[in-house]
Structures are given as C-alpha cells and as structure tokens.
Amino acid sequence: MTKNANEEYEKTNNEEIKPITRNIKNWAKVVNMNVLAISKRCRKLKKWCFKMPNFSYCHRWASL
C-alpha cells in the first residue's frame, strides 16, 4: 500500500472501531445492572440462574 492508502485505511479503521467500543461500554453497564437484578432474585437458587445469563452474554459478544 502507498502511504496515502495506508492513512486512509487507518482512518476508516478507527471510525469503524469507535462505535464498537462505545457499544461495548454501554453494553457493560447494562450487563452490570442485569447481573445485580438476577443475583438478587436468584440468591435462594443455585447454578442454573447463572448459566442462562452467561449464555446470552456470549451470544451478544459474538453478535457484535
């Protein structure tokens, strides 16, 4: 790649990355809220409570 093409690539790459990192930060806040809500409801219950949210977290990471 020429120098200009390389600069263009860097620019577009950064523009594409920014919204993704922003989404991850927002999503992390949502997850924290959900974990708190789930753990409050599930204190009396055991493992299966935590299997479900973990599966959906993995799914959401994969879909980003």
N, C-alpha and C positions, 0 to 999 in steps of 0.2 A: 504493500500500500504506500501511496505517496504521503507526504507529511499532511497535506490538506485532508485527504481522505481519512487519515488516522484521526485528525482532530474532529472531523465530522462524526466519526464513529464514536469517539469518546463522548461527544455532546449528546448524541441520541441515546447512548447507553445510560448516561447519567439521568436524562429526562425520563427514561423508562424505569429506572431503579427508584427514583424518588417516591412516586406514588405507591410503589410496592412497600417500601419501608414505612411509609406513613400508614398504610393499611395494617401492617403488622403491629405497629404501636397501638393503633385504635383497637385492633382485634385483641391485643394482650389485655387491655383494660376490660373489655367485655368478658374475656375468659376469667379474669380475676373475680369479677362480680358473680359470674355463674358458679365458680368454684365455691365461693363463700355461701351462696344460696344453697347449693347442693349439699355442702358439708353440714350446714345447719339442719337441713331436712333429713340427712342420712346418718346422723350421729348414732342412732339406735341400730341402724342396719349395717351390713358389712360389705365385702368386696364388690358385689355386683354394681353398687352405686358408682364406683369409680371406674369400672370397665366401660360403661356407656360413654361418659364424657371423654375419656381418653380416646376412644374410637373416633368420636366426632372431631376432636382436636386434630388427630392425624389426618382425617379426611379433609379438614379445612386447610391444613398446611399443604396437602397435596394439591388442592384446587387453586392455590394462589398462583 
